[in-house]
Amino acid sequence: MSKVTLTIDGIQITVPKGTTVLEAAQQAGIFIPTFCHDPELSRPGACRICVVDIPGARNMPASCVTEAGEGMVVYTDTPAIIEARKTNLELLLANHPEDCLTCHKNGNCRLQDYAYYYGVRPGAFTGEKHDYPIEDDNPFIVRDMNKCILCSKCIRMCEEIQGNNAIDFSFRGFSAKVGPAMGTTLSDTEISNCVFCGNCIAVCPVGALTEKAMLGKARQWEVEKVTTTCPYCGVGCQYDLNVKDGKVIGVTSTDGDVNGRALCVKGRFGYGFIHHPDRLTTPLIKKDGAFVEASWDEAIGLVASKLGAAKDTYGPDAVALLSSARVTNEENYLMNKLARAVIGTNNIDHCARL
Amino acid sequence: MTNSIGEIAEADFILAAGTNTFDAHPIIGIKIKKAVANGGTLAVIDPRLTDSAKLAQYHLQLKPGTDIALFNGLANVIIEEGLYNKQFVEERTEDFEAFKQTVAKYTPDYVSEITSVPADVIREVARGYAKAKNSTILYTMGITQHTCGTHNVFSTCNLAMLTGHIGKESSGVNPLRGQNNVQGACDMGALPVVFPAYQPVAVEANREKFAKFWNVEKMPDKPGLTVGEMIEAAGKSVKAMYILGENPVLSDPDANQVMHELKSLDFLVVQDIFLTETAQLADVVLPAASFAEKDGTFSNTERRVQLVRKAIEPIGDSKPDWEIICLVATAMGYPMSYDSPESIMNEVAKVTPSYGGISFDRLELCGLQWPCPTPDHPGTKFLHANKFVRGLGKFNPVEHIPPNEQPDAEYPMVLSTGRRRYHYHTGTMTQRTGALEVFYPEEYLEISCEDAGKLGINDGDKVKVTSRRGQVEVTAQISERVTPGLVFTSFQYPDVPINRVTNAARDPISKIPEYKVCAVKVEKVS
């Protein structure tokens, strides 16, 4: 593969031909802000926050769609570039709700981060602001289009990764808005074709798309993320359990071997059972037809004596064990050991056929 | 799966049989959509117009229970038109002649009569599957949950071997498994006839090996009972049962009978995270920790072993299943204790050749696909590259067998059951999320417009579904997804325990029940 060598902010870097200036800068450890760019999605080059200065270029090119060239010289932080980015941010903030105090994405928002980094405050431009109703007519996703910066990552995620084409741009100019066809909401699934995978949320750089059940549960910096394997179907998606104060408060995407950032509705939004009040919290023993709470010692003692009695009286094959396709390998291994080594029967199976 | 999930996106031709992929395996659905977007051809074999069938270039909407005829028909065309892979058949397989003879009578016209799939479509799909560079077969319970389920799977294997579409990238026979760790439960020996890694209990050397390793005198040699057989034997030869994380009262066929049989046990212990319909019948209930409260591993449908990491402490006084099993074993006189699931996996690796190279340290970096026999083995992306496990791939010629129960004058319709996108298995978890059950609160019965008209049923009416075994009430939904004569619902709602209606007739080899076909009558509840 042919290579090109370019110089970015005085640093020389050699990259494969076809690499963009943005990717080359990232490889060189040089920061360039992005809103609409995502390495997994197509490149519209739309937001222009990633502009750079390339002497000889016609204007300030967007680095995400400019191919690195041999001998190219690039500057990422000239006064003109900084000014351009600041103006870009000022224009976005001119039509953005100033509610970082209560916004769920506070602390994990690119608009907020870049405004902080470049010292941009709201108020540079004044004019009309959107006043869209917040869409929360489903139990999964809240869409606040007042916060949308039209980066289109959600649209491309839905089209290019999820393949559902539930949302797109509608209207033009200042009225441009992301949503399902016919101005309906996601919950009108006959029209929207939305399956509530929430993969759009995973790429939203601002607070326009959020997980409904996570709102008000934790600030971004309070959350501990534990990467684990989804407990539903056999695909084995990886995701992050979001934990605060010993409670699971939500699920967010990670980069899974099988699924990347994509999840389905069950994986992303089906975690509520973990803390459901119906969870069993203590051993139960049935006495006179009704369950009464018992200690572990009492319950285990009873189980061991009853299984043992069946084995001793009728032989080991009078005992049967159903293991589970829901528990871990280690636990299935132990059930197989319990059946064969401890009880002495091959009567062990699970729900593989159901 | 013979192949990896990621390879599906690169397939040139996907033959998806009895898999409602977009609902049951949405992330695999993404890969199918990607393959189609890349120019691949999708052919879906399903009696229902599922979302994947809507996307497909070919929807082979066969009569329920006629899969073997259809697969034999595809093979017939491929052989007749000389499209089969002669080199592969010669070098890698055996018993081709017997197979050729069997499929000879399954001409497209004959198969069309049995299946209702037009003969031209059979021809086109056969040609497409045979000629594509990479063709892959995906299947799930739609073909396995029949009394001829094993033969249905044989017929997919026959087709793959006939065309040489196996043992290479994006080409193979791929069952998409339904539960997070159904692969792992099988791998770990939670089956009545095998030790971990499918080492048969019938082989004396295996029994000796495990007896020595587990430090007991001997291992039982009598094959064990499958789930359905256990329940049938309950109260008879089986006196006590230990059920871990299963809910047969809702998930097993002919559920009234299941309840009756479980009640006749001398002793039933159920270990679960909720007081399920099955747990309610127990003498002792042991509270287990959920996946979020423990460490361990799950093995996914592409044989990838991945870590499960503890995020929170067990709820209340519940304990992880592995700890509970150790307590029971120890109380029964066999001291069993491990300091962590990692130690258990270290033991698993010693006696499970395909997991020999798997350790938590390696899994911290990425998942590993078995076979992974040694610590330096990278894992196996696809199987059967140069050789089948048994050596030569064996053609298993199979004949069309009709379902166990056929519609008749009293029960004139076919009921098929399956899964919904918003719910999971018996709903124990998904009915308690605060989200999924809010969006999809009620189950319904899909019925065709024609049948609804004949029976005077409107959309949203309560109907009664009755079979020879039982009845349930459910809301009717007039749907284009089903053809006249077929009705469909899921088994995921405790309010609609449809398995009181389903047929417990089983495949004689795999013992899987015939959930996909039973004869019912549907009446409006006045």
Contacts between the chains, C-beta under 8 A, distances in Angstrom:
chain1	res1	chain2	res2	distance
A	138	B	439	6.3
A	139	B	434	7.2
A	139	B	435	4.2
A	139	B	436	7.8
A	139	B	438	4.3
A	139	B	439	5.3
A	140	B	435	5.8
A	140	B	439	7.0
A	161	B	30	6.6
A	162	B	30	6.2
A	163	B	29	7.8
A	163	B	30	6.0
A	163	B	33	3.3
A	163	B	34	6.9
A	163	B	37	6.9
A	187	B	439	7.9
A	195	B	22	7.7
A	195	B	26	6.9
A	195	B	421	6.5
A	196	B	439	7.2
A	197	B	26	6.6
A	212	B	435	7.6
A	213	B	434	6.5
A	213	B	435	6.2
A	224	B	311	7.8
A	226	B	309	5.2
A	226	B	310	7.5
A	226	B	311	3.9
A	227	B	307	7.9
A	227	B	309	6.3
A	228	B	291	7.0
A	228	B	292	7.2
A	228	B	307	7.1
A	228	B	308	5.3
A	228	B	309	4.5
A	228	B	311	6.6
A	229	B	180	7.0
A	229	B	291	7.7
A	229	B	298	4.9
A	229	B	300	7.8
A	229	B	306	4.7
A	229	B	307	6.7
A	229	B	308	5.1
A	230	B	180	6.7
A	231	B	180	5.0
A	231	B	290	7.5
A	231	B	291	4.2
A	231	B	298	7.8
A	231	B	429	7.7
A	232	B	180	6.1
A	232	B	424	5.2
A	232	B	429	8.0
A	233	B	24	6.5
A	233	B	25	5.5
A	233	B	177	7.9
A	233	B	178	6.0
A	233	B	179	6.9
A	233	B	180	6.7
A	233	B	424	7.5
A	234	B	25	7.3
A	234	B	176	6.7
A	234	B	177	3.5
A	234	B	178	5.8
A	234	B	179	5.8
A	234	B	180	6.2
A	234	B	181	7.9
A	234	B	182	5.9
A	234	B	183	6.4
A	234	B	300	5.6
A	234	B	301	3.8
A	235	B	5	6.6
A	235	B	25	5.7
A	235	B	27	4.7
A	235	B	28	6.0
A	235	B	176	8.0
A	235	B	300	6.0
A	235	B	301	6.4
A	236	B	180	7.1
A	236	B	298	6.3
A	236	B	299	7.8
A	236	B	300	2.8
A	236	B	301	7.2
A	236	B	302	7.6
A	236	B	304	5.8
A	236	B	306	5.5
A	236	B	367	7.2
A	237	B	27	5.8
A	238	B	306	6.8
A	241	B	292	5.8
A	241	B	311	4.3
A	241	B	312	8.0
A	243	B	311	5.1
A	243	B	312	6.0
A	246	B	312	5.3
A	246	B	313	6.1
A	247	B	312	6.6
A	248	B	292	5.5
A	248	B	311	6.2
A	248	B	312	6.0
A	257	B	304	6.6
A	257	B	306	7.1
A	257	B	366	5.9
A	257	B	367	4.7
A	258	B	5	5.2
A	258	B	6	7.2
A	258	B	27	6.8
A	258	B	300	6.7
A	258	B	302	7.2
A	258	B	304	6.8
A	258	B	367	7.7
A	259	B	27	4.9
A	262	B	27	5.8
A	262	B	30	5.9
A	263	B	27	7.4
A	264	B	26	3.6
A	264	B	27	6.2
A	264	B	421	7.6
A	265	B	26	7.5
A	265	B	421	6.6
A	265	B	422	6.2
A	265	B	436	6.9
A	266	B	421	7.8
A	266	B	422	7.2
A	266	B	423	7.8
A	266	B	424	5.9
A	266	B	430	6.4
A	266	B	436	6.6
A	269	B	433	6.9
A	269	B	435	4.6
A	269	B	436	6.5
A	270	B	424	7.2
A	270	B	429	6.8
A	270	B	430	5.6
A	270	B	433	4.9
A	270	B	435	7.0
A	270	B	436	5.3
A	271	B	292	7.6
A	271	B	433	6.9
A	272	B	432	6.5
A	272	B	433	3.5
A	272	B	434	4.1
A	272	B	435	6.1
A	273	B	273	7.6
A	273	B	274	7.8
A	273	B	290	7.4
A	273	B	428	7.7
A	273	B	429	4.3
A	273	B	430	7.5
A	273	B	432	4.4
A	273	B	433	5.6
A	274	B	290	5.4
A	274	B	292	5.1
A	274	B	293	7.9
A	274	B	312	7.6
A	274	B	315	7.5
A	275	B	315	7.1
A	276	B	274	7.8
A	276	B	432	4.3
A	276	B	433	7.9
A	278	B	274	5.4
A	278	B	275	7.0
A	278	B	432	6.1
A	279	B	273	6.0
A	279	B	274	6.6
A	279	B	287	7.6
A	279	B	290	7.7
A	279	B	315	4.9
A	279	B	316	6.9
A	279	B	318	7.2
A	280	B	272	6.7
A	280	B	273	6.2
A	280	B	274	6.3
A	280	B	275	6.1
A	280	B	279	7.8
A	280	B	285	6.5
A	280	B	287	3.5
A	280	B	288	7.4
A	280	B	316	7.5
A	280	B	318	6.3
A	281	B	287	5.8
A	281	B	315	6.0
A	281	B	316	2.4
A	281	B	317	5.6
A	281	B	318	6.0
A	282	B	287	6.0
A	282	B	316	6.2
A	282	B	317	4.7
A	282	B	318	8.0
A	283	B	284	7.0
A	283	B	285	6.7
A	283	B	286	5.6
A	283	B	287	6.2
A	283	B	317	7.6
A	284	B	275	7.8
A	284	B	282	8.0
A	284	B	284	7.0
A	284	B	285	4.1
A	284	B	287	7.8
A	285	B	283	7.2
A	285	B	284	5.4
A	285	B	285	8.0
A	286	B	282	6.9
A	286	B	283	5.1
A	286	B	284	7.3
A	291	B	275	7.9
A	291	B	285	6.7
A	294	B	284	7.8
A	296	B	317	7.2
A	296	B	319	7.5
A	296	B	327	7.1
A	299	B	284	5.4
A	299	B	286	6.2
A	300	B	286	7.9
A	300	B	324	7.8
A	300	B	327	4.8
A	300	B	328	6.1
A	300	B	331	5.1
A	301	B	331	6.2
A	302	B	283	7.8
A	302	B	284	5.7
A	303	B	242	7.4
A	303	B	269	4.9
A	303	B	284	5.5
A	303	B	286	7.3
A	303	B	328	5.6
A	303	B	331	7.3
A	304	B	328	5.9
A	304	B	331	3.4
A	304	B	332	4.7
A	306	B	240	5.9
A	306	B	266	7.4
A	306	B	267	4.0
A	306	B	269	7.5
A	306	B	283	7.2
A	306	B	284	7.8
A	307	B	240	5.4
A	307	B	242	6.6
A	307	B	267	7.2
A	307	B	269	7.6
A	307	B	328	7.5
A	307	B	332	6.5
A	308	B	332	5.6
A	308	B	333	7.7
A	309	B	240	7.9
A	309	B	267	8.0
A	310	B	239	4.4
A	310	B	240	3.8
A	310	B	266	6.3
A	310	B	267	6.5
A	311	B	240	8.0
A	313	B	239	7.6
A	314	B	237	7.8
A	314	B	239	5.4
A	316	B	220	6.5
A	317	B	220	7.7
A	317	B	222	6.7
A	317	B	224	7.8
A	317	B	237	6.8
A	317	B	238	7.7
A	318	B	237	6.6
A	318	B	238	6.0
A	318	B	239	4.3
A	318	B	240	6.6
A	319	B	238	7.3
A	319	B	239	7.3
A	319	B	240	5.0
A	319	B	241	7.4
A	319	B	242	7.2
A	320	B	224	7.8
A	320	B	225	6.1
A	320	B	230	4.2
A	320	B	233	7.4
A	320	B	234	7.7
A	320	B	238	4.8
A	320	B	240	7.6
A	320	B	241	5.0
A	320	B	242	7.6
A	321	B	241	7.2
A	321	B	242	4.7
A	321	B	243	7.8
A	321	B	244	7.3
A	322	B	227	6.2
A	322	B	230	7.1
A	322	B	241	7.0
A	322	B	242	7.3
A	322	B	243	4.4
A	322	B	244	6.3
A	322	B	246	4.8
A	322	B	248	7.3
A	323	B	185	5.9
A	323	B	190	3.7
A	323	B	244	5.5
A	323	B	245	7.8
A	323	B	246	8.0
A	324	B	181	7.9
A	324	B	185	6.6
A	324	B	190	7.7
A	324	B	244	4.9
A	324	B	245	3.2
A	324	B	246	5.4
A	324	B	321	7.9
A	325	B	179	3.8
A	325	B	180	7.1
A	325	B	181	5.4
A	325	B	182	3.7
A	325	B	184	7.8
A	325	B	185	4.6
A	326	B	179	6.3
A	326	B	180	6.4
A	326	B	181	6.5
A	326	B	245	4.6
A	326	B	246	7.9
A	327	B	181	6.7
A	327	B	185	7.8
A	327	B	244	6.6
A	327	B	245	5.3
A	327	B	288	7.8
A	327	B	296	7.8
A	327	B	321	4.9
A	328	B	181	6.6
A	328	B	184	7.3
A	328	B	294	7.2
A	328	B	296	3.0
A	328	B	297	5.8
A	328	B	298	6.4
A	328	B	308	5.9
A	328	B	321	7.5
A	328	B	322	7.2
A	328	B	341	6.5
A	329	B	181	6.7
A	329	B	184	4.2
A	329	B	185	7.9
A	329	B	187	6.9
A	329	B	188	5.2
A	329	B	296	6.6
A	329	B	297	4.7
A	329	B	298	6.9
A	329	B	299	6.1
A	329	B	305	7.0
A	329	B	345	7.1
A	329	B	348	6.7
A	329	B	355	8.0
A	330	B	296	4.9
A	330	B	297	6.8
A	330	B	322	5.4
A	330	B	341	4.3
A	330	B	344	3.8
A	330	B	345	5.8
A	330	B	348	7.0
A	331	B	244	7.6
A	331	B	296	6.7
A	331	B	320	7.7
A	331	B	321	4.3
A	331	B	322	4.8
A	331	B	325	6.6
A	332	B	181	7.3
A	332	B	184	6.1
A	332	B	185	4.6
A	332	B	187	8.0
A	332	B	188	3.8
A	332	B	189	7.4
A	332	B	190	4.5
A	333	B	188	4.4
A	333	B	189	7.0
A	333	B	196	6.3
A	333	B	344	6.2
A	333	B	347	7.5
A	333	B	348	5.1
A	333	B	352	8.0
A	334	B	322	5.7
A	334	B	325	4.4
A	334	B	326	6.9
A	334	B	329	7.6
A	334	B	336	7.3
A	334	B	344	6.6
A	335	B	190	5.8
A	335	B	244	6.2
A	335	B	325	6.1
A	336	B	188	5.8
A	336	B	189	3.7
A	336	B	190	5.6
A	336	B	195	7.1
A	336	B	196	6.6
A	337	B	214	6.2
A	337	B	329	7.5
A	337	B	336	7.4
A	338	B	242	7.9
A	338	B	325	5.6
A	338	B	328	6.6
A	338	B	329	5.2
A	338	B	336	7.8
A	339	B	224	7.6
A	340	B	189	7.8
A	340	B	195	7.4
A	340	B	201	7.8
A	340	B	210	6.8
A	340	B	214	7.6
A	340	B	219	5.7
A	340	B	220	6.3
A	341	B	210	7.4
A	341	B	211	7.9
A	341	B	214	4.0
A	341	B	215	7.9
A	341	B	216	4.9
A	341	B	219	7.6
A	341	B	334	6.6
A	342	B	329	4.9
A	342	B	332	5.4
A	342	B	333	7.8
A	342	B	334	4.3
A	342	B	336	7.6
A	343	B	332	7.4
A	344	B	216	8.0
A	344	B	220	5.3
A	345	B	220	5.5
A	345	B	224	6.3
A	346	B	192	5.1
A	346	B	193	6.8
A	346	B	201	5.5
A	346	B	220	5.2
A	346	B	222	6.3
A	346	B	223	5.9
A	346	B	224	3.1
A	347	B	192	6.4
A	347	B	224	4.2
A	347	B	225	5.0
A	347	B	230	6.2
A	347	B	238	7.1
A	348	B	189	7.6
A	348	B	190	5.7
A	348	B	191	7.0
A	348	B	192	6.1
A	348	B	224	5.9
A	349	B	190	6.8
A	349	B	191	6.2
A	349	B	192	5.3
A	349	B	224	7.0
A	349	B	225	7.0
A	349	B	226	5.1
A	349	B	227	4.5
A	349	B	230	6.6
A	350	B	182	7.5
A	350	B	185	4.7
A	350	B	186	7.9
A	350	B	190	4.7
A	350	B	191	7.6
A	350	B	227	7.1
A	350	B	246	6.7
A	351	B	179	7.0
A	351	B	182	7.4
A	351	B	227	6.7
A	351	B	246	5.4
A	351	B	248	7.8
A	351	B	251	6.2
A	352	B	179	8.0
A	352	B	182	5.2
A	352	B	185	6.7
A	352	B	186	5.9
A	352	B	191	7.7
A	353	B	144	7.7
A	353	B	145	7.7
A	353	B	226	7.5
A	353	B	227	6.8
A	353	B	228	7.8
A	353	B	510	6.6
A	353	B	511	6.5
A	353	B	512	4.0
A	353	B	513	6.9
A	354	B	227	7.5
A	354	B	248	8.0
A	354	B	251	4.6
A	354	B	252	6.6
A	354	B	425	8.0
A	354	B	513	7.6
A	354	B	515	7.9
